């Protein structure tokens, strides 16, 4: 791989890492809100939507981590 493509991959990787950090913040906030939901409200549609959102963000974070790893491997 030439220097220009490697540099572009490094920039993409950096962008993905920034996005991953932002997503982690949203994930942590939503998870905290879910964890602090009173027990009497934990059997509601809103609570289940929060659980789904946290689960989907977990999947997205995992995918971003995979993408970052693949880019690092491509740069070697």
PyMOL Python script that loads the backbone (N, CA, C, O; Angstrom):
from pymol import cmd

cmd.read_pdbstr("""\
ATOM      1  N   UNK A   1       0.851  -1.174   0.000  1.00  0.00           N
ATOM      2  CA  UNK A   1       0.000   0.000   0.000  1.00  0.00           C
ATOM      3  C   UNK A   1       0.895   1.235   0.000  1.00  0.00           C
ATOM      4  O   UNK A   1       1.901   1.297   0.707  1.00  0.00           O
ATOM      5  N   UNK A   2       0.505   2.206  -0.806  1.00  0.00           N
ATOM      6  CA  UNK A   2       1.349   3.389  -0.871  1.00  0.00           C
ATOM      7  C   UNK A   2       1.044   4.355   0.285  1.00  0.00           C
ATOM      8  O   UNK A   2       0.070   4.201   1.022  1.00  0.00           O
ATOM      9  N   UNK A   3       1.903   5.328   0.402  1.00  0.00           N
ATOM     10  CA  UNK A   3       1.830   6.272   1.523  1.00  0.00           C
ATOM     11  C   UNK A   3       0.515   7.060   1.525  1.00  0.00           C
ATOM     12  O   UNK A   3      -0.061   7.294   2.588  1.00  0.00           O
ATOM     13  N   UNK A   4       0.043   7.464   0.366  1.00  0.00           N
ATOM     14  CA  UNK A   4      -1.189   8.263   0.281  1.00  0.00           C
ATOM     15  C   UNK A   4      -2.404   7.470   0.752  1.00  0.00           C
ATOM     16  O   UNK A   4      -3.235   7.996   1.493  1.00  0.00           O
ATOM     17  N   UNK A   5      -2.514   6.212   0.331  1.00  0.00           N
ATOM     18  CA  UNK A   5      -3.649   5.378   0.759  1.00  0.00           C
ATOM     19  C   UNK A   5      -3.545   5.051   2.248  1.00  0.00           C
ATOM     20  O   UNK A   5      -4.555   5.017   2.952  1.00  0.00           O
ATOM     21  N   UNK A   6      -2.334   4.814   2.719  1.00  0.00           N
ATOM     22  CA  UNK A   6      -2.142   4.537   4.139  1.00  0.00           C
ATOM     23  C   UNK A   6      -2.554   5.764   4.975  1.00  0.00           C
ATOM     24  O   UNK A   6      -3.162   5.625   6.036  1.00  0.00           O
ATOM     25  N   UNK A   7      -2.218   6.954   4.484  1.00  0.00           N
ATOM     26  CA  UNK A   7      -2.587   8.182   5.180  1.00  0.00           C
ATOM     27  C   UNK A   7      -4.110   8.342   5.205  1.00  0.00           C
ATOM     28  O   UNK A   7      -4.679   8.718   6.230  1.00  0.00           O
ATOM     29  N   UNK A   8      -4.765   8.058   4.086  1.00  0.00           N
ATOM     30  CA  UNK A   8      -6.224   8.151   4.026  1.00  0.00           C
ATOM     31  C   UNK A   8      -6.867   7.159   4.989  1.00  0.00           C
ATOM     32  O   UNK A   8      -7.833   7.492   5.675  1.00  0.00           O
ATOM     33  N   UNK A   9      -6.338   5.955   5.039  1.00  0.00           N
ATOM     34  CA  UNK A   9      -6.857   4.965   5.991  1.00  0.00           C
ATOM     35  C   UNK A   9      -6.666   5.435   7.428  1.00  0.00           C
ATOM     36  O   UNK A   9      -7.548   5.237   8.264  1.00  0.00           O
ATOM     37  N   UNK A  10      -5.543   6.046   7.720  1.00  0.00           N
ATOM     38  CA  UNK A  10      -5.291   6.568   9.071  1.00  0.00           C
ATOM     39  C   UNK A  10      -6.316   7.643   9.423  1.00  0.00           C
ATOM     40  O   UNK A  10      -6.783   7.705  10.560  1.00  0.00           O
ATOM     41  N   UNK A  11      -6.666   8.488   8.457  1.00  0.00           N
ATOM     42  CA  UNK A  11      -7.669   9.528   8.699  1.00  0.00           C
ATOM     43  C   UNK A  11      -9.052   8.919   8.930  1.00  0.00           C
ATOM     44  O   UNK A  11      -9.801   9.371   9.796  1.00  0.00           O
ATOM     45  N   UNK A  12      -9.381   7.898   8.152  1.00  0.00           N
ATOM     46  CA  UNK A  12     -10.666   7.211   8.327  1.00  0.00           C
ATOM     47  C   UNK A  12     -10.710   6.541   9.697  1.00  0.00           C
ATOM     48  O   UNK A  12     -11.713   6.622  10.405  1.00  0.00           O
ATOM     49  N   UNK A  13      -9.618   5.882  10.062  1.00  0.00           N
ATOM     50  CA  UNK A  13      -9.538   5.230  11.371  1.00  0.00           C
ATOM     51  C   UNK A  13      -9.727   6.249  12.486  1.00  0.00           C
ATOM     52  O   UNK A  13     -10.452   5.987  13.447  1.00  0.00           O
ATOM     53  N   UNK A  14      -9.091   7.393  12.372  1.00  0.00           N
ATOM     54  CA  UNK A  14      -9.223   8.443  13.371  1.00  0.00           C
ATOM     55  C   UNK A  14     -10.670   8.916  13.467  1.00  0.00           C
ATOM     56  O   UNK A  14     -11.186   9.111  14.567  1.00  0.00           O
ATOM     57  N   UNK A  15     -11.319   9.099  12.336  1.00  0.00           N
ATOM     58  CA  UNK A  15     -12.728   9.515  12.332  1.00  0.00           C
ATOM     59  C   UNK A  15     -13.604   8.475  13.019  1.00  0.00           C
ATOM     60  O   UNK A  15     -14.494   8.817  13.798  1.00  0.00           O
ATOM     61  N   UNK A  16     -13.347   7.209  12.727  1.00  0.00           N
ATOM     62  CA  UNK A  16     -14.129   6.142  13.357  1.00  0.00           C
ATOM     63  C   UNK A  16     -13.913   6.113  14.878  1.00  0.00           C
ATOM     64  O   UNK A  16     -14.850   5.873  15.639  1.00  0.00           O
ATOM     65  N   UNK A  17     -12.680   6.358  15.306  1.00  0.00           N
ATOM     66  CA  UNK A  17     -12.400   6.384  16.741  1.00  0.00           C
ATOM     67  C   UNK A  17     -13.122   7.543  17.424  1.00  0.00           C
ATOM     68  O   UNK A  17     -13.593   7.399  18.552  1.00  0.00           O
ATOM     69  N   UNK A  18     -13.212   8.680  16.755  1.00  0.00           N
ATOM     70  CA  UNK A  18     -13.950   9.823  17.305  1.00  0.00           C
ATOM     71  C   UNK A  18     -15.433   9.480  17.401  1.00  0.00           C
ATOM     72  O   UNK A  18     -16.073   9.748  18.418  1.00  0.00           O
ATOM     73  N   UNK A  19     -15.976   8.888  16.340  1.00  0.00           N
ATOM     74  CA  UNK A  19     -17.383   8.482  16.358  1.00  0.00           C
ATOM     75  C   UNK A  19     -17.646   7.442  17.443  1.00  0.00           C
ATOM     76  O   UNK A  19     -18.673   7.481  18.121  1.00  0.00           O
ATOM     77  N   UNK A  20     -16.716   6.525  17.595  1.00  0.00           N
ATOM     78  CA  UNK A  20     -16.858   5.493  18.630  1.00  0.00           C
ATOM     79  C   UNK A  20     -16.907   6.142  20.011  1.00  0.00           C
ATOM     80  O   UNK A  20     -17.712   5.747  20.854  1.00  0.00           O
ATOM     81  N   UNK A  21     -16.059   7.125  20.243  1.00  0.00           N
ATOM     82  CA  UNK A  21     -16.072   7.825  21.527  1.00  0.00           C
ATOM     83  C   UNK A  21     -17.385   8.541  21.771  1.00  0.00           C
ATOM     84  O   UNK A  21     -17.908   8.516  22.885  1.00  0.00           O
ATOM     85  N   UNK A  22     -17.921   9.177  20.747  1.00  0.00           N
ATOM     86  CA  UNK A  22     -19.209   9.862  20.879  1.00  0.00           C
ATOM     87  C   UNK A  22     -20.321   8.861  21.161  1.00  0.00           C
ATOM     88  O   UNK A  22     -21.185   9.101  22.004  1.00  0.00           O
ATOM     89  N   UNK A  23     -20.295   7.744  20.454  1.00  0.00           N
ATOM     90  CA  UNK A  23     -21.313   6.714  20.662  1.00  0.00           C
ATOM     91  C   UNK A  23     -21.204   6.118  22.062  1.00  0.00           C
ATOM     92  O   UNK A  23     -22.222   5.816  22.685  1.00  0.00           O
ATOM     93  N   UNK A  24     -19.991   5.948  22.557  1.00  0.00           N
ATOM     94  CA  UNK A  24     -19.807   5.431  23.919  1.00  0.00           C
ATOM     95  C   UNK A  24     -20.435   6.370  24.944  1.00  0.00           C
ATOM     96  O   UNK A  24     -21.018   5.912  25.926  1.00  0.00           O
ATOM     97  N   UNK A  25     -20.323   7.670  24.725  1.00  0.00           N
ATOM     98  CA  UNK A  25     -20.921   8.636  25.642  1.00  0.00           C
ATOM     99  C   UNK A  25     -22.441   8.507  25.661  1.00  0.00           C
ATOM    100  O   UNK A  25     -23.057   8.484  26.727  1.00  0.00           O
ATOM    101  N   UNK A  26     -23.038   8.423  24.478  1.00  0.00           N
ATOM    102  CA  UNK A  26     -24.495   8.271  24.400  1.00  0.00           C
ATOM    103  C   UNK A  26     -24.913   6.950  25.028  1.00  0.00           C
ATOM    104  O   UNK A  26     -25.890   6.888  25.774  1.00  0.00           O
ATOM    105  N   UNK A  27     -24.174   5.905  24.724  1.00  0.00           N
ATOM    106  CA  UNK A  27     -24.461   4.584  25.285  1.00  0.00           C
ATOM    107  C   UNK A  27     -24.420   4.625  26.812  1.00  0.00           C
ATOM    108  O   UNK A  27     -25.331   4.138  27.481  1.00  0.00           O
ATOM    109  N   UNK A  28     -23.359   5.209  27.349  1.00  0.00           N
ATOM    110  CA  UNK A  28     -23.203   5.258  28.803  1.00  0.00           C
ATOM    111  C   UNK A  28     -24.312   6.068  29.458  1.00  0.00           C
ATOM    112  O   UNK A  28     -24.801   5.701  30.526  1.00  0.00           O
ATOM    113  N   UNK A  29     -24.712   7.170  28.825  1.00  0.00           N
ATOM    114  CA  UNK A  29     -25.807   7.981  29.357  1.00  0.00           C
ATOM    115  C   UNK A  29     -27.117   7.201  29.361  1.00  0.00           C
ATOM    116  O   UNK A  29     -27.863   7.225  30.341  1.00  0.00           O
ATOM    117  N   UNK A  30     -27.387   6.510  28.260  1.00  0.00           N
ATOM    118  CA  UNK A  30     -28.642   5.741  28.165  1.00  0.00           C
ATOM    119  C   UNK A  30     -28.622   4.571  29.143  1.00  0.00           C
ATOM    120  O   UNK A  30     -29.635   4.268  29.774  1.00  0.00           O
ATOM    121  N   UNK A  31     -27.483   3.922  29.265  1.00  0.00           N
ATOM    122  CA  UNK A  31     -27.371   2.796  30.198  1.00  0.00           C
ATOM    123  C   UNK A  31     -27.536   3.274  31.640  1.00  0.00           C
ATOM    124  O   UNK A  31     -28.167   2.600  32.454  1.00  0.00           O
ATOM    125  N   UNK A  32     -26.974   4.424  31.948  1.00  0.00           N
ATOM    126  CA  UNK A  32     -27.122   4.994  33.279  1.00  0.00           C
ATOM    127  C   UNK A  32     -28.582   5.335  33.562  1.00  0.00           C
ATOM    128  O   UNK A  32     -29.091   5.063  34.650  1.00  0.00           O
ATOM    129  N   UNK A  33     -29.245   5.925  32.589  1.00  0.00           N
ATOM    130  CA  UNK A  33     -30.667   6.243  32.760  1.00  0.00           C
ATOM    131  C   UNK A  33     -31.474   4.969  32.967  1.00  0.00           C
ATOM    132  O   UNK A  33     -32.382   4.932  33.796  1.00  0.00           O
ATOM    133  N   UNK A  34     -31.146   3.941  32.224  1.00  0.00           N
ATOM    134  CA  UNK A  34     -31.845   2.671  32.359  1.00  0.00           C
ATOM    135  C   UNK A  34     -31.592   2.066  33.742  1.00  0.00           C
ATOM    136  O   UNK A  34     -32.518   1.587  34.398  1.00  0.00           O
ATOM    137  N   UNK A  35     -30.328   2.094  34.178  1.00  0.00           N
ATOM    138  CA  UNK A  35     -29.979   1.528  35.484  1.00  0.00           C
ATOM    139  C   UNK A  35     -30.626   2.279  36.639  1.00  0.00           C
ATOM    140  O   UNK A  35     -30.872   1.704  37.699  1.00  0.00           O
ATOM    141  N   UNK A  36     -30.900   3.555  36.433  1.00  0.00           N
ATOM    142  CA  UNK A  36     -31.495   4.364  37.490  1.00  0.00           C
ATOM    143  C   UNK A  36     -33.018   4.461  37.398  1.00  0.00           C
ATOM    144  O   UNK A  36     -33.644   5.234  38.124  1.00  0.00           O
ATOM    145  N   UNK A  37     -33.598   3.679  36.510  1.00  0.00           N
ATOM    146  CA  UNK A  37     -35.054   3.654  36.403  1.00  0.00           C
ATOM    147  C   UNK A  37     -35.623   2.930  37.613  1.00  0.00           C
ATOM    148  O   UNK A  37     -35.185   1.829  37.946  1.00  0.00           O
ATOM    149  N   UNK A  38     -36.596   3.546  38.269  1.00  0.00           N
ATOM    150  CA  UNK A  38     -37.200   2.887  39.435  1.00  0.00           C
ATOM    151  C   UNK A  38     -37.777   1.526  39.056  1.00  0.00           C
ATOM    152  O   UNK A  38     -38.250   1.321  37.938  1.00  0.00           O
ATOM    153  N   UNK A  39     -37.726   0.616  40.003  1.00  0.00           N
ATOM    154  CA  UNK A  39     -38.194  -0.742  39.757  1.00  0.00           C
ATOM    155  C   UNK A  39     -39.640  -0.772  39.272  1.00  0.00           C
ATOM    156  O   UNK A  39     -40.007  -1.613  38.451  1.00  0.00           O
ATOM    157  N   UNK A  40     -40.444   0.131  39.772  1.00  0.00           N
ATOM    158  CA  UNK A  40     -41.854   0.157  39.377  1.00  0.00           C
ATOM    159  C   UNK A  40     -42.040   0.552  37.911  1.00  0.00           C
ATOM    160  O   UNK A  40     -43.107   0.326  37.340  1.00  0.00           O
ATOM    161  N   UNK A  41     -41.002   1.146  37.296  1.00  0.00           N
ATOM    162  CA  UNK A  41     -41.097   1.576  35.900  1.00  0.00           C
ATOM    163  C   UNK A  41     -40.362   0.628  34.945  1.00  0.00           C
ATOM    164  O   UNK A  41     -40.301   0.883  33.742  1.00  0.00           O
ATOM    165  N   UNK A  42     -39.807  -0.461  35.478  1.00  0.00           N
ATOM    166  CA  UNK A  42     -38.980  -1.331  34.658  1.00  0.00           C
ATOM    167  C   UNK A  42     -39.770  -2.303  33.794  1.00  0.00           C
ATOM    168  O   UNK A  42     -39.187  -3.012  32.974  1.00  0.00           O
ATOM    169  N   UNK A  43     -41.059  -2.346  33.962  1.00  0.00           N
ATOM    170  CA  UNK A  43     -41.894  -3.217  33.136  1.00  0.00           C
ATOM    171  C   UNK A  43     -42.764  -2.369  32.209  1.00  0.00           C
ATOM    172  O   UNK A  43     -43.957  -2.623  32.041  1.00  0.00           O
ATOM    173  N   UNK A  44     -42.134  -1.351  31.609  1.00  0.00           N
ATOM    174  CA  UNK A  44     -42.870  -0.448  30.732  1.00  0.00           C
ATOM    175  C   UNK A  44     -42.250  -0.465  29.335  1.00  0.00           C
ATOM    176  O   UNK A  44     -41.106  -0.877  29.145  1.00  0.00           O
ATOM    177  N   UNK A  45     -43.035  -0.008  28.374  1.00  0.00           N
ATOM    178  CA  UNK A  45     -42.533   0.067  27.001  1.00  0.00           C
ATOM    179  C   UNK A  45     -41.311   0.976  26.906  1.00  0.00           C
ATOM    180  O   UNK A  45     -40.373   0.695  26.160  1.00  0.00           O
ATOM    181  N   UNK A  46     -41.330   2.055  27.661  1.00  0.00           N
ATOM    182  CA  UNK A  46     -40.200   2.993  27.628  1.00  0.00           C
ATOM    183  C   UNK A  46     -38.913   2.315  28.103  1.00  0.00           C
ATOM    184  O   UNK A  46     -37.853   2.492  27.504  1.00  0.00           O
ATOM    185  N   UNK A  47     -39.016   1.545  29.174  1.00  0.00           N
ATOM    186  CA  UNK A  47     -37.849   0.845  29.695  1.00  0.00           C
ATOM    187  C   UNK A  47     -37.333  -0.169  28.671  1.00  0.00           C
ATOM    188  O   UNK A  47     -36.126  -0.279  28.451  1.00  0.00           O
ATOM    189  N   UNK A  48     -38.254  -0.909  28.049  1.00  0.00           N
ATOM    190  CA  UNK A  48     -37.840  -1.896  27.051  1.00  0.00           C
ATOM    191  C   UNK A  48     -37.199  -1.221  25.840  1.00  0.00           C
ATOM    192  O   UNK A  48     -36.275  -1.772  25.242  1.00  0.00           O
ATOM    193  N   UNK A  49     -37.680  -0.039  25.478  1.00  0.00           N
ATOM    194  CA  UNK A  49     -37.066   0.718  24.385  1.00  0.00           C
ATOM    195  C   UNK A  49     -35.650   1.132  24.766  1.00  0.00           C
ATOM    196  O   UNK A  49     -34.747   1.115  23.930  1.00  0.00           O
ATOM    197  N   UNK A  50     -35.457   1.504  26.027  1.00  0.00           N
ATOM    198  CA  UNK A  50     -34.112   1.857  26.496  1.00  0.00           C
ATOM    199  C   UNK A  50     -33.187   0.644  26.412  1.00  0.00           C
ATOM    200  O   UNK A  50     -32.041   0.763  25.979  1.00  0.00           O
ATOM    201  N   UNK A  51     -33.683  -0.513  26.823  1.00  0.00           N
ATOM    202  CA  UNK A  51     -32.884  -1.744  26.740  1.00  0.00           C
ATOM    203  C   UNK A  51     -32.489  -2.042  25.297  1.00  0.00           C
ATOM    204  O   UNK A  51     -31.341  -2.383  25.011  1.00  0.00           O
ATOM    205  N   UNK A  52     -33.458  -1.908  24.394  1.00  0.00           N
ATOM    206  CA  UNK A  52     -33.182  -2.147  22.981  1.00  0.00           C
ATOM    207  C   UNK A  52     -32.134  -1.165  22.455  1.00  0.00           C
ATOM    208  O   UNK A  52     -31.227  -1.548  21.715  1.00  0.00           O
ATOM    209  N   UNK A  53     -32.268   0.096  22.843  1.00  0.00           N
ATOM    210  CA  UNK A  53     -31.318   1.116  22.391  1.00  0.00           C
ATOM    211  C   UNK A  53     -29.904   0.790  22.878  1.00  0.00           C
ATOM    212  O   UNK A  53     -28.945   0.888  22.113  1.00  0.00           O
ATOM    213  N   UNK A  54     -29.778   0.404  24.141  1.00  0.00           N
ATOM    214  CA  UNK A  54     -28.463   0.058  24.696  1.00  0.00           C
ATOM    215  C   UNK A  54     -27.893  -1.160  23.974  1.00  0.00           C
ATOM    216  O   UNK A  54     -26.706  -1.194  23.649  1.00  0.00           O
ATOM    217  N   UNK A  55     -28.724  -2.141  23.728  1.00  0.00           N
ATOM    218  CA  UNK A  55     -28.274  -3.336  23.023  1.00  0.00           C
ATOM    219  C   UNK A  55     -27.831  -3.001  21.603  1.00  0.00           C
ATOM    220  O   UNK A  55     -26.800  -3.492  21.143  1.00  0.00           O
ATOM    221  N   UNK A  56     -28.597  -2.174  20.909  1.00  0.00           N
ATOM    222  CA  UNK A  56     -28.232  -1.783  19.543  1.00  0.00           C
ATOM    223  C   UNK A  56     -26.942  -0.974  19.534  1.00  0.00           C
ATOM    224  O   UNK A  56     -26.117  -1.129  18.633  1.00  0.00           O
ATOM    225  N   UNK A  57     -26.766  -0.120  20.522  1.00  0.00           N
ATOM    226  CA  UNK A  57     -25.524   0.650  20.595  1.00  0.00           C
ATOM    227  C   UNK A  57     -24.339  -0.257  20.915  1.00  0.00           C
ATOM    228  O   UNK A  57     -23.234  -0.020  20.427  1.00  0.00           O
ATOM    229  N   UNK A  58     -24.556  -1.300  21.734  1.00  0.00           N
ATOM    230  CA  UNK A  58     -23.495  -2.287  21.983  1.00  0.00           C
ATOM    231  C   UNK A  58     -23.052  -2.920  20.668  1.00  0.00           C
ATOM    232  O   UNK A  58     -21.858  -3.059  20.400  1.00  0.00           O
ATOM    233  N   UNK A  59     -24.035  -3.301  19.853  1.00  0.00           N
ATOM    234  CA  UNK A  59     -23.725  -3.908  18.560  1.00  0.00           C
ATOM    235  C   UNK A  59     -22.977  -2.935  17.659  1.00  0.00           C
ATOM    236  O   UNK A  59     -22.016  -3.314  16.990  1.00  0.00           O
ATOM    237  N   UNK A  60     -23.419  -1.677  17.644  1.00  0.00           N
ATOM    238  CA  UNK A  60     -22.768  -0.663  16.819  1.00  0.00           C
ATOM    239  C   UNK A  60     -21.330  -0.433  17.276  1.00  0.00           C
ATOM    240  O   UNK A  60     -20.427  -0.302  16.450  1.00  0.00           O
ATOM    241  N   UNK A  61     -21.117  -0.385  18.588  1.00  0.00           N
ATOM    242  CA  UNK A  61     -19.758  -0.203  19.112  1.00  0.00           C
ATOM    243  C   UNK A  61     -18.863  -1.369  18.715  1.00  0.00           C
ATOM    244  O   UNK A  61     -17.704  -1.176  18.347  1.00  0.00           O
ATOM    245  N   UNK A  62     -19.402  -2.563  18.790  1.00  0.00           N
ATOM    246  CA  UNK A  62     -18.641  -3.745  18.401  1.00  0.00           C
ATOM    247  C   UNK A  62     -18.276  -3.679  16.915  1.00  0.00           C
ATOM    248  O   UNK A  62     -17.158  -4.020  16.528  1.00  0.00           O
ATOM    249  N   UNK A  63     -19.217  -3.245  16.098  1.00  0.00           N
ATOM    250  CA  UNK A  63     -18.956  -3.121  14.662  1.00  0.00           C
ATOM    251  C   UNK A  63     -17.901  -2.059  14.381  1.00  0.00           C
ATOM    252  O   UNK A  63     -17.046  -2.245  13.515  1.00  0.00           O
ATOM    253  N   UNK A  64     -17.955  -0.954  15.103  1.00  0.00           N
ATOM    254  CA  UNK A  64     -16.942   0.091  14.923  1.00  0.00           C
ATOM    255  C   UNK A  64     -15.564  -0.422  15.330  1.00  0.00           C
ATOM    256  O   UNK A  64     -14.571  -0.148  14.657  1.00  0.00           O
ATOM    257  N   UNK A  65     -15.508  -1.169  16.435  1.00  0.00           N
ATOM    258  CA  UNK A  65     -14.232  -1.742  16.867  1.00  0.00           C
ATOM    259  C   UNK A  65     -13.684  -2.689  15.807  1.00  0.00           C
ATOM    260  O   UNK A  65     -12.487  -2.688  15.519  1.00  0.00           O
ATOM    261  N   UNK A  66     -14.579  -3.505  15.223  1.00  0.00           N
ATOM    262  CA  UNK A  66     -14.151  -4.414  14.157  1.00  0.00           C
ATOM    263  C   UNK A  66     -13.617  -3.626  12.963  1.00  0.00           C
ATOM    264  O   UNK A  66     -12.572  -3.965  12.407  1.00  0.00           O
ATOM    265  N   UNK A  67     -14.333  -2.581  12.574  1.00  0.00           N
ATOM    266  CA  UNK A  67     -13.908  -1.773  11.428  1.00  0.00           C
ATOM    267  C   UNK A  67     -12.537  -1.157  11.686  1.00  0.00           C
ATOM    268  O   UNK A  67     -11.680  -1.147  10.803  1.00  0.00           O
ATOM    269  N   UNK A  68     -12.334  -0.649  12.886  1.00  0.00           N
ATOM    270  CA  UNK A  68     -11.037  -0.056  13.237  1.00  0.00           C
ATOM    271  C   UNK A  68      -9.935  -1.114  13.158  1.00  0.00           C
ATOM    272  O   UNK A  68      -8.852  -0.857  12.633  1.00  0.00           O
ATOM    273  N   UNK A  69     -10.223  -2.301  13.685  1.00  0.00           N
ATOM    274  CA  UNK A  69      -9.239  -3.390  13.630  1.00  0.00           C
ATOM    275  C   UNK A  69      -8.909  -3.781  12.187  1.00  0.00           C
ATOM    276  O   UNK A  69      -7.748  -4.012  11.849  1.00  0.00           O
ATOM    277  N   UNK A  70      -9.945  -3.853  11.336  1.00  0.00           N
ATOM    278  CA  UNK A  70      -9.716  -4.211   9.937  1.00  0.00           C
ATOM    279  C   UNK A  70      -8.865  -3.162   9.228  1.00  0.00           C
ATOM    280  O   UNK A  70      -7.987  -3.492   8.430  1.00  0.00           O
ATOM    281  N   UNK A  71      -9.136  -1.904   9.527  1.00  0.00           N
ATOM    282  CA  UNK A  71      -8.356  -0.834   8.908  1.00  0.00           C
ATOM    283  C   UNK A  71      -6.902  -0.902   9.367  1.00  0.00           C
ATOM    284  O   UNK A  71      -5.981  -0.729   8.569  1.00  0.00           O
ATOM    285  N   UNK A  72      -6.704  -1.156  10.669  1.00  0.00           N
ATOM    286  CA  UNK A  72      -5.332  -1.293  11.167  1.00  0.00           C
ATOM    287  C   UNK A  72      -4.611  -2.434  10.466  1.00  0.00           C
ATOM    288  O   UNK A  72      -3.439  -2.311  10.112  1.00  0.00           O
ATOM    289  N   UNK A  73      -5.315  -3.546  10.266  1.00  0.00           N
ATOM    290  CA  UNK A  73      -4.700  -4.679   9.576  1.00  0.00           C
ATOM    291  C   UNK A  73      -4.371  -4.333   8.132  1.00  0.00           C
ATOM    292  O   UNK A  73      -3.336  -4.749   7.612  1.00  0.00           O
ATOM    293  N   UNK A  74      -5.238  -3.584   7.491  1.00  0.00           N
ATOM    294  CA  UNK A  74      -5.001  -3.183   6.100  1.00  0.00           C
ATOM    295  C   UNK A  74      -3.797  -2.269   5.982  1.00  0.00           C
ATOM    296  O   UNK A  74      -3.118  -2.255   4.955  1.00  0.00           O
ATOM    297  N   UNK A  75      -3.531  -1.504   7.034  1.00  0.00           N
ATOM    298  CA  UNK A  75      -2.430  -0.551   6.999  1.00  0.00           C
ATOM    299  C   UNK A  75      -1.071  -1.212   7.217  1.00  0.00           C
ATOM    300  O   UNK A  75      -0.036  -0.595   6.961  1.00  0.00           O
ATOM    301  N   UNK A  76      -1.063  -2.428   7.675  1.00  0.00           N
ATOM    302  CA  UNK A  76       0.222  -3.120   7.978  1.00  0.00           C
ATOM    303  C   UNK A  76       0.957  -3.497   6.716  1.00  0.00           C
ATOM    304  O   UNK A  76       2.040  -4.077   6.782  1.00  0.00           O
TER     305      UNK A  76
END
""", "prot")
cmd.dss("prot")
cmd.show_as("cartoon", "prot")
cmd.util.cbc("prot")
cmd.orient("prot")
